[in-house]
Amino acid sequence: MVGTMKPEGRKAGRPPQDASHRLARAHRILDTAADLVLRWGYDKTTVEDIARRTGVAKGTIYLHWKTREELFAALVRRERVEMITEVRRRLGDGPATLRDLLRSLASEVLGRPLMRASILGDSEVLGRLTRQKRDGAAGAELGGDFQAYLGTLREHGALRSDLSPAEHVTMLVSVLYGFLLVSPMMPGGYRPSDERLAELIADAGGSATENAGPLPAGVTRVVTRATLEYVDATVEAAQRKLRVSLGLEKNGRSGESGKFEKSEKFEENTR
């Protein structure tokens, strides 16, 4: 008597998992990793710790990410998606200026310890990950099209014409990073609240780069459109990179679950 044939490639007693289950599990793992790295730091957080706290086998984590570095790259990517998405929500339908963008971005960074640690290279949180080469990390947090966005604002008279787009980037990144770095060093009585610090960052960045005086209505509309389009593009790019880290896309196309194509370098995974 001929026995019942089993489909090739499937082990008996192990039904296939659907994509939504795998994705939900990946996010549970990342939730645990975020909690542990903020509590213990990256150097002291092991895959075994994450697996035990999540309630999965260690091998299950390696089904999603080949290395611990890739897992934490996915974590930072997810945090960046959440941050930029919230910036977009804050901006709404406008009007939206460069100052509005700076204020929303600073507020979100200040409210997200993992994102703040990633941007500032906090070795207490991210350990040896901060010692890896991260060329252009500052500009990367603002998105690859930030210089083009500033060029549009400059072209329409919203920004100082005596500064090039590259110099505008330098000024704004210096303001953002300078305030974020210095604030924790200030004595308690001189340290502003996060909300006030976000306002100071927006004011300083705007004063350093914007033209003085109110803008004509037509220019205001152009600035709003350029700002919202820039943030929308940044959200889309961040989401695409996260989907790659989660195994949902491969080289920009839908990918099979469990097959991942990621860089071995942390900085290339998070930029």
Secondary structure, DSSP 8 states (H G I E B T S, - for coil): -------TT--TT-----HHHHHHHHHHHHHHHHHHHHHH-TTT--HHHHHHHHTS-HHHHHHH-SSHHHHHHHHHHHHHHHHHHHHHHHHTTS---HHHHHHHHHHHHHT-HHHHHHHHT-HHHHGGGGGS--TTHHHHHH-TTHHHHHHHHHHTTSB-TTS-HHHHHHHHHHHHHHHHHHGGGS-GGG---HHHHHHHHHHHHHHHHB-SS---HHHHHHHHHHHHHHHHHHHHHHHHHHHHHTTSEETTEE--TT-----SSHHHHH-
